[in-house]
Amino acid sequence: MIDTLTLLAPDGAYAGARCAGTRGDALVFVHGVGSTAAIWDRQLDAFASTHRCAAIELRGNGVPKPEPEPATITRRGYAHDVLAVADARGIERFTIVGCSLGGVVAFELWGLAPERIAKMVIVGSFAAYPNARAYADGIAAAVRAAGDMPHFAHERAARLGLPPERLRETLEQMACKEVASYLAATEATWTGDYRAVLPTIAVPTLVAYGERDAIAPRALSQEIADGIPGSRLVEIADAGHVANADAPAAFNAMLQEFLA
């Protein structure tokens, strides 16, 4: 059973989570810029019997409402969302599992509160996106040209390497966001640079990427794995940018092996 949680982060922005499981070590999942916390439901179902699970609903990413001020939608704000949920659930240390933007949030959180992180799993992410300024500006221009998020969602989904059965879910999660919030989230997602942070990460780390991921391909995951001492790089077959949803059985088996 998945329960939902809504709360205020320390700066007054609303965040939330989808939670499952009441015993065992804690798993905290963080979604990407085009998703909501529901993208992790397959993992909550799989791990709730053995772990305390929380999939963070980042501020300004669809729900909960009301939408925050765009100025509060930052990488540091996202890290505070994670900590607020962990505190509310009585979770002191946790394995953070982040996809795309979620990986960026994991790096930000390491700089803010490294003592809270027991392990990291970074999926389809990047320490510094190539030509980040131009890439973020291009997405922002495409959003404005589309006029609203539903129309933009149809254009963006075509680039994600999705299995056909994942299209409807992807469109629904992206379309529920507000344009102003998505523009701020776009800036937060693509413009950070955590390459100097990587060598300081001193917890067991797994870095994974989808075989068909054209947005964050192997080279970007390789850079992360090369930068974090002792980390391991894994390819997830038949998956695109959101590998945990594209190939959930393979992803869950990979995560289970890492946790064990």
C-alpha positions as CSV (number, residue, x, y, z in Angstrom):
1,M,0.0,0.0,0.0
2,I,1.3,3.4,-1.0
3,D,0.5,6.4,1.3
4,T,0.9,10.0,0.3
5,L,2.5,12.8,2.4
6,T,2.4,16.6,1.9
7,L,4.5,19.0,4.0
8,L,6.2,22.3,4.0
9,A,9.9,22.5,3.5
10,P,11.8,24.9,5.8
11,D,11.5,27.8,3.2
12,G,7.7,27.4,3.0
13,A,7.5,25.5,-0.3
14,Y,5.2,22.5,-0.5
15,A,6.8,19.1,-1.1
16,G,5.5,15.6,-0.7
17,A,6.2,11.9,-1.0
18,R,4.7,8.6,-1.9
19,C,5.6,6.2,0.9
20,A,5.5,2.5,1.5
21,G,7.1,0.0,3.9
22,T,7.6,0.3,7.7
23,R,10.7,-1.7,8.5
24,G,14.2,-2.2,7.3
25,D,16.8,0.3,5.9
26,A,15.5,3.4,4.2
27,L,15.3,4.0,0.4
28,V,14.6,7.5,-0.8
29,F,13.8,7.9,-4.5
30,V,14.0,11.2,-6.4
31,H,12.4,11.7,-9.8
32,G,13.5,13.5,-12.9
33,V,12.3,16.9,-14.2
34,G,9.7,15.3,-16.5
35,S,8.3,12.9,-13.9
36,T,6.5,12.9,-10.6
37,A,7.0,10.7,-7.6
38,A,4.6,8.1,-9.1
39,I,7.4,7.1,-11.5
40,W,8.8,5.1,-8.6
41,D,5.6,3.1,-7.8
42,R,7.2,0.0,-9.4
43,Q,10.0,0.3,-6.9
44,L,7.8,1.0,-3.9
45,D,5.8,-2.1,-4.7
46,A,9.0,-4.2,-5.0
47,F,10.8,-3.0,-1.9
48,A,8.1,-2.1,0.6
49,S,8.3,-5.5,2.2
50,T,12.0,-5.1,3.1
51,H,12.6,-1.4,3.3
52,R,11.1,1.9,4.4
53,C,10.6,3.7,1.0
54,A,9.8,7.3,0.2
55,A,9.5,8.7,-3.3
56,I,10.0,12.4,-3.1
57,E,7.5,14.7,-4.8
58,L,9.8,17.7,-5.5
59,R,8.4,21.2,-5.2
60,G,6.8,22.6,-8.4
61,N,6.7,19.2,-10.2
62,G,3.0,18.6,-10.5
63,V,1.8,17.9,-7.0
64,P,1.3,18.9,-4.3
65,K,-0.3,22.2,-4.8
66,P,-0.1,25.2,-4.5
67,E,2.7,25.9,-6.8
68,P,5.7,27.5,-5.2
69,E,7.3,30.7,-6.2
70,P,9.6,29.9,-9.2
71,A,12.5,31.5,-7.3
72,T,12.3,28.8,-4.7
73,I,12.7,26.0,-7.3
74,T,16.4,25.4,-7.0
75,R,18.7,22.5,-6.5
76,R,19.2,23.5,-2.9
77,G,15.4,23.7,-2.5
78,Y,15.1,20.2,-3.8
79,A,17.7,18.9,-1.3
80,H,15.6,20.5,1.5
81,D,12.5,18.7,0.1
82,V,14.4,15.4,0.6
83,L,15.5,16.2,4.1
84,A,12.0,17.4,5.1
85,V,10.4,14.1,4.0
86,A,13.1,12.1,5.7
87,D,12.7,14.0,8.9
88,A,8.9,13.6,8.8
89,R,9.3,9.9,8.3
90,G,11.9,9.5,11.1
91,I,14.6,8.5,8.6
92,E,18.1,9.4,9.8
93,R,20.2,7.8,7.1
94,F,19.1,6.4,3.7
95,T,20.1,5.2,0.3
96,I,19.3,7.8,-2.2
97,V,18.2,6.6,-5.6
98,G,18.0,9.5,-8.1
99,C,17.1,9.5,-11.8
100,S,18.3,12.4,-14.0
101,L,17.4,15.5,-11.9
102,G,17.3,13.1,-9.0
103,G,21.0,12.3,-9.4
104,V,21.7,16.1,-9.4
105,V,19.7,16.3,-6.2
106,A,21.8,13.5,-4.7
107,F,25.0,15.5,-5.5
108,E,23.5,18.6,-4.0
109,L,22.4,16.7,-0.9
110,W,25.9,15.3,-0.5
111,G,27.2,18.9,-0.2
112,L,24.4,19.9,2.2
113,A,24.1,16.8,4.6
114,P,26.5,14.0,3.7
115,E,26.0,12.4,7.1
116,R,22.4,11.5,6.0
117,I,23.5,9.4,3.0
118,A,24.4,5.8,3.4
119,K,24.6,4.8,-0.3
120,M,23.9,6.4,-3.7
121,V,22.3,5.0,-6.8
122,I,22.6,7.5,-9.7
123,V,20.6,6.7,-12.9
124,G,20.6,8.4,-16.2
125,S,22.2,11.5,-14.7
126,F,25.2,13.8,-15.1
127,A,27.7,15.8,-13.1
128,A,27.8,18.6,-15.6
129,Y,25.6,18.6,-18.7
130,P,27.4,19.4,-22.0
131,N,26.7,22.8,-23.3
132,A,24.3,23.2,-20.4
133,R,23.4,26.9,-20.9
134,A,22.4,26.3,-24.5
135,Y,20.6,23.1,-23.7
136,A,18.5,24.6,-20.9
137,D,17.7,27.7,-23.1
138,G,16.6,25.4,-25.9
139,I,14.2,23.5,-23.7
140,A,12.8,26.7,-22.3
141,A,12.3,28.0,-25.8
142,A,10.5,24.8,-26.8
143,V,8.2,25.1,-23.8
144,R,7.3,28.7,-24.7
145,A,6.7,27.8,-28.3
146,A,4.5,24.9,-27.4
147,G,2.3,27.2,-25.3
148,D,1.5,24.8,-22.6
149,M,2.8,21.6,-20.9
150,P,0.5,19.1,-22.6
151,H,1.7,20.1,-26.1
152,F,5.3,20.3,-24.9
153,A,5.0,16.8,-23.4
154,H,4.2,15.3,-26.7
155,E,7.2,16.8,-28.3
156,R,9.6,15.9,-25.5
157,A,8.4,12.3,-25.0
158,A,9.7,11.5,-28.5
159,R,13.3,12.0,-27.3
160,L,13.1,9.8,-24.2
161,G,13.6,6.3,-25.8
162,L,10.3,5.1,-24.3
163,P,8.8,1.7,-24.6
164,P,5.3,2.3,-26.3
165,E,3.5,1.2,-23.1
166,R,5.1,4.1,-21.2
167,L,3.9,6.9,-23.4
168,R,0.6,7.7,-21.6
169,E,2.2,7.7,-18.2
170,T,5.0,10.0,-19.4
171,L,2.6,12.5,-21.0
172,E,0.3,12.6,-17.9
173,Q,3.2,13.2,-15.5
174,M,4.8,15.9,-17.6
175,A,1.5,17.6,-18.5
176,C,0.4,18.1,-14.9
177,K,3.2,20.6,-14.3
178,E,2.8,24.4,-14.6
179,V,4.9,26.2,-17.3
180,A,6.5,28.6,-14.8
181,S,7.5,25.8,-12.5
182,Y,8.8,23.7,-15.3
183,L,10.9,26.5,-16.6
184,A,12.5,27.0,-13.2
185,A,13.0,23.3,-12.9
186,T,14.7,23.2,-16.3
187,E,17.2,25.8,-15.1
188,A,17.8,23.8,-11.9
189,T,18.2,20.5,-13.7
190,W,20.7,21.2,-16.4
191,T,22.9,24.0,-15.2
192,G,24.8,22.6,-12.2
193,D,28.4,21.5,-12.2
194,Y,29.2,18.8,-9.6
195,R,32.5,17.5,-11.1
196,A,34.5,18.8,-8.1
197,V,32.0,17.1,-5.7
198,L,32.5,13.6,-7.2
199,P,35.8,12.8,-5.6
200,T,34.5,13.7,-2.2
201,I,31.6,11.2,-2.2
202,A,32.7,8.5,0.2
203,V,29.7,6.1,0.3
204,P,29.0,3.0,-1.8
205,T,27.8,4.3,-5.2
206,L,26.2,2.6,-8.2
207,V,25.9,4.5,-11.4
208,A,23.5,3.2,-14.1
209,Y,22.3,4.3,-17.5
210,G,19.7,3.1,-20.0
211,E,21.0,1.4,-23.1
212,R,18.8,3.7,-25.3
213,D,19.2,6.9,-23.3
214,A,19.9,9.7,-25.8
215,I,19.5,12.5,-23.2
216,A,22.1,11.2,-20.6
217,P,24.1,8.5,-22.5
218,R,26.9,6.3,-21.3
219,A,29.6,9.0,-21.5
220,L,27.9,11.1,-18.8
221,S,27.4,8.2,-16.5
222,Q,31.0,7.1,-17.2
223,E,32.2,10.5,-16.1
224,I,30.3,10.1,-12.8
225,A,31.7,6.6,-12.2
226,D,35.2,7.7,-13.0
227,G,34.9,10.6,-10.5
228,I,33.5,8.7,-7.5
229,P,36.1,6.5,-5.9
230,G,35.0,2.8,-5.8
231,S,31.8,3.3,-7.7
232,R,30.5,0.8,-10.3
233,L,28.9,1.5,-13.7
234,V,26.0,-0.7,-15.0
235,E,24.1,-0.6,-18.3
236,I,20.3,-1.4,-18.1
237,A,19.3,-3.1,-21.3
238,D,16.2,-2.1,-23.3
239,A,15.8,1.1,-21.3
240,G,15.8,4.8,-22.2
241,H,16.2,7.9,-20.0
242,V,14.0,6.7,-17.2
243,A,15.3,3.2,-16.7
244,N,13.5,2.4,-13.5
245,A,10.2,2.7,-15.3
246,D,11.3,1.5,-18.8
247,A,12.8,-1.8,-17.5
248,P,11.6,-2.2,-13.9
249,A,12.4,-5.8,-13.5
250,A,16.0,-5.3,-14.5
251,F,16.3,-2.1,-12.5
252,N,14.9,-3.7,-9.4
253,A,17.2,-6.7,-9.7
254,M,20.1,-4.4,-10.1
255,L,19.1,-2.3,-7.0
256,Q,18.5,-5.4,-4.9
257,E,21.9,-6.8,-5.7
258,F,23.5,-3.4,-4.8
259,L,21.7,-3.2,-1.5
260,A,22.6,-6.7,-0.6
